[in-house]
């Protein structure tokens, strides 16, 4: 039997060496049928590579209302390569929107930055905490590479997630000291 089918489970009776040409042909036909059945019954969850790096339409921020909501939230962080605005969403996925202004140069330069930002988000989508809407704004630098954007996005997203998902602080029911005016009135009452 040829080596290309060696990794597939073919019954031993079919792989035994027979001298008959008919039996060899039948063995080859059955081997092909077994391979086709295995391909047809392929389950991607059984494969070791189950993580998809595809950007789905649900992962894009596109509507102006979404951008306004994220900008209005007030949560932002940045570094030398990237500025990120964030807002907590109720979804099981983080979404990203891009904003590259004309200050970054010609349309070609802006599109290069957009492509690098989109690729950085695509590659890091499983490392970024879920449940956030992000707007990615590149700084006005010409030396930012994909690796720079990836490192910046990962650290900034984690920083913003700590801010957004921080548990609310509970206030203790401790009565503060009375104001000084009330102390003066109590002293005057004792005369």
TORLOMAR-878614 format. One record per residue (C-alpha): residue in one letter; x, y, z. Coordinates in pm, whole numbers, plus 50000, padded with zeros to 5 digits. Layout:
% TORLOMAR-878614
+-----+-------+-------+-------+
| res |    xx |    yy |    zz |
+-----+-------+-------+-------+
|   A |     X |     Y |     Z |
...
+-----+-------+-------+-------+
***
This chain:
% TORLOMAR-878614
+-----+-------+-------+-------+
| res |    xx |    yy |    zz |
+-----+-------+-------+-------+
|   X | 50000 | 50000 | 50000 |
|   X | 50129 | 50350 | 49931 |
|   X | 50268 | 50563 | 50212 |
|   X | 50018 | 50844 | 50158 |
|   X | 49747 | 50633 | 50323 |
|   X | 49970 | 50510 | 50606 |
|   X | 49822 | 50751 | 50860 |
|   X | 49464 | 50639 | 50797 |
|   X | 49309 | 50338 | 50962 |
|   X | 49283 | 50073 | 50690 |
|   X | 49183 | 49722 | 50791 |
|   X | 49474 | 49475 | 50800 |
|   X | 49302 | 49240 | 50558 |
|   X | 49328 | 49509 | 50292 |
|   X | 49694 | 49585 | 50352 |
|   X | 49819 | 49228 | 50339 |
|   X | 50037 | 49154 | 50040 |
|   X | 49832 | 48965 | 49781 |
|   X | 49956 | 48868 | 49442 |
|   X | 49625 | 48916 | 49269 |
|   X | 49591 | 49242 | 49076 |
|   X | 49219 | 49245 | 49145 |
|   X | 49273 | 49232 | 49521 |
|   X | 49530 | 49515 | 49500 |
|   X | 49288 | 49728 | 49299 |
|   X | 49007 | 49651 | 49542 |
|   X | 49236 | 49741 | 49832 |
|   X | 49317 | 50076 | 49670 |
|   X | 48948 | 50154 | 49610 |
|   X | 48855 | 50068 | 49966 |
|   X | 49147 | 50275 | 50100 |
|   X | 49024 | 50577 | 49906 |
|   X | 48672 | 50517 | 50038 |
|   X | 48803 | 50501 | 50396 |
|   X | 48991 | 50829 | 50348 |
|   X | 48682 | 50996 | 50203 |
|   X | 48473 | 50877 | 50498 |
|   X | 48728 | 51013 | 50742 |
|   X | 48730 | 51348 | 50566 |
|   X | 48350 | 51359 | 50557 |
|   X | 48330 | 51282 | 50930 |
|   X | 48603 | 51530 | 51020 |
|   X | 48515 | 51725 | 51330 |
|   X | 48717 | 52045 | 51375 |
|   X | 48673 | 52023 | 51752 |
|   X | 48869 | 51697 | 51753 |
|   X | 49166 | 51851 | 51575 |
|   X | 49452 | 51997 | 51780 |
|   X | 49418 | 52332 | 51596 |
|   X | 49074 | 52447 | 51713 |
|   X | 49155 | 52816 | 51760 |
|   X | 49034 | 53030 | 51473 |
|   X | 49198 | 53363 | 51397 |
|   X | 48928 | 53475 | 51158 |
|   X | 48771 | 53815 | 51219 |
|   X | 48396 | 53777 | 51203 |
|   X | 48158 | 54065 | 51129 |
|   X | 48050 | 54063 | 51496 |
|   X | 48402 | 54168 | 51594 |
|   X | 48390 | 54499 | 51404 |
|   X | 48263 | 54830 | 51536 |
|   X | 48108 | 55008 | 51241 |
|   X | 47806 | 55213 | 51346 |
|   X | 47855 | 55576 | 51453 |
|   X | 47643 | 55509 | 51764 |
|   X | 47891 | 55244 | 51877 |
|   X | 48184 | 55482 | 51829 |
|   X | 48005 | 55761 | 52019 |
|   X | 47926 | 55525 | 52308 |
|   X | 48289 | 55413 | 52335 |
|   X | 48427 | 55767 | 52308 |
|   X | 48177 | 55889 | 52568 |
|   X | 48267 | 55621 | 52822 |
|   X | 48581 | 55808 | 52928 |
|   X | 48797 | 55495 | 52967 |
|   X | 49115 | 55528 | 52767 |
|   X | 49479 | 55435 | 52783 |
|   X | 49775 | 55469 | 52554 |
|   X | 50145 | 55446 | 52497 |
|   X | 50390 | 55564 | 52234 |
|   X | 50233 | 55367 | 51950 |
|   X | 49862 | 55344 | 52024 |
|   X | 49571 | 55512 | 52198 |
|   X | 49276 | 55290 | 52289 |
|   X | 48927 | 55388 | 52405 |
|   X | 48728 | 55110 | 52573 |
|   X | 48372 | 55040 | 52681 |
|   X | 48225 | 54731 | 52845 |
|   X | 47981 | 54540 | 52624 |
|   X | 47748 | 54257 | 52717 |
|   X | 47876 | 54024 | 52444 |
|   X | 48099 | 53719 | 52464 |
|   X | 48346 | 53873 | 52220 |
|   X | 48561 | 54185 | 52212 |
|   X | 48505 | 54417 | 51919 |
|   X | 48738 | 54671 | 51759 |
|   X | 48693 | 54985 | 51556 |
|   X | 48969 | 55179 | 51386 |
|   X | 49015 | 55553 | 51362 |
|   X | 49303 | 55679 | 51150 |
|   X | 49280 | 56051 | 51074 |
|   X | 49422 | 56242 | 50778 |
|   X | 49700 | 56366 | 51005 |
|   X | 49871 | 56033 | 50942 |
|   X | 49941 | 56116 | 50579 |
|   X | 49816 | 56001 | 50243 |
|   X | 49547 | 55739 | 50193 |
|   X | 49813 | 55477 | 50128 |
|   X | 49984 | 55543 | 50463 |
|   X | 49651 | 55547 | 50649 |
|   X | 49549 | 55216 | 50493 |
|   X | 49883 | 55059 | 50588 |
|   X | 49824 | 55161 | 50951 |
|   X | 49466 | 55031 | 50937 |
|   X | 49581 | 54697 | 50800 |
|   X | 49849 | 54667 | 51071 |
|   X | 49601 | 54753 | 51346 |
|   X | 49343 | 54508 | 51212 |
|   X | 49606 | 54234 | 51188 |
|   X | 49729 | 54304 | 51541 |
|   X | 49372 | 54272 | 51672 |
|   X | 49313 | 53956 | 51467 |
|   X | 49626 | 53787 | 51601 |
|   X | 49556 | 53891 | 51961 |
|   X | 49181 | 53834 | 51969 |
|   X | 49222 | 53533 | 52200 |
|   X | 49464 | 53716 | 52432 |
|   X | 49243 | 54022 | 52479 |
|   X | 48983 | 53999 | 52757 |
|   X | 48634 | 53941 | 52620 |
|   X | 48342 | 54177 | 52662 |
|   X | 48505 | 54504 | 52552 |
|   X | 48447 | 54745 | 52265 |
|   X | 48777 | 54903 | 52164 |
|   X | 48861 | 55193 | 51936 |
|   X | 49221 | 55177 | 51819 |
|   X | 49389 | 55505 | 51725 |
|   X | 49753 | 55495 | 51612 |
|   X | 49993 | 55764 | 51726 |
|   X | 50149 | 55984 | 51459 |
|   X | 50466 | 55784 | 51412 |
|   X | 50605 | 55634 | 51095 |
|   X | 50817 | 55368 | 51262 |
|   X | 50534 | 55162 | 51422 |
|   X | 50545 | 54800 | 51310 |
|   X | 50297 | 54518 | 51351 |
|   X | 50496 | 54388 | 51649 |
|   X | 50479 | 54734 | 51812 |
|   X | 50102 | 54747 | 51765 |
|   X | 50064 | 54393 | 51902 |
|   X | 50267 | 54464 | 52215 |
|   X | 50085 | 54794 | 52274 |
|   X | 49739 | 54649 | 52215 |
|   X | 49795 | 54356 | 52448 |
|   X | 49923 | 54566 | 52739 |
|   X | 49670 | 54848 | 52693 |
|   X | 49374 | 54611 | 52658 |
|   X | 49470 | 54433 | 52981 |
|   X | 49508 | 54768 | 53159 |
|   X | 49166 | 54883 | 53037 |
|   X | 49007 | 54551 | 53133 |
|   X | 49127 | 54597 | 53490 |
|   X | 48958 | 54939 | 53492 |
|   X | 48635 | 54825 | 53326 |
|   X | 48585 | 54500 | 53514 |
|   X | 48692 | 54626 | 53855 |
|   X | 48436 | 54525 | 54119 |
|   X | 48245 | 54821 | 54259 |
|   X | 48394 | 54953 | 54578 |
|   X | 48165 | 54918 | 54876 |
|   X | 48150 | 55208 | 55115 |
|   X | 48172 | 55138 | 55484 |
|   X | 47891 | 55266 | 55704 |
|   X | 48125 | 55459 | 55930 |
|   X | 47994 | 55793 | 56044 |
|   X | 48242 | 56070 | 55986 |
|   X | 48345 | 56302 | 56263 |
|   X | 48093 | 56581 | 56314 |
|   X | 48183 | 56903 | 56140 |
|   X | 48357 | 57171 | 56346 |
|   X | 48046 | 57397 | 56347 |
|   X | 47841 | 57140 | 56536 |
|   X | 48117 | 57106 | 56793 |
|   X | 48108 | 57479 | 56856 |
|   X | 47731 | 57474 | 56907 |
|   X | 47757 | 57192 | 57161 |
|   X | 48022 | 57383 | 57353 |
|   X | 47799 | 57692 | 57366 |
|   X | 47505 | 57488 | 57499 |
|   X | 47705 | 57376 | 57802 |
|   X | 47749 | 57731 | 57949 |
+-----+-------+-------+-------+
***
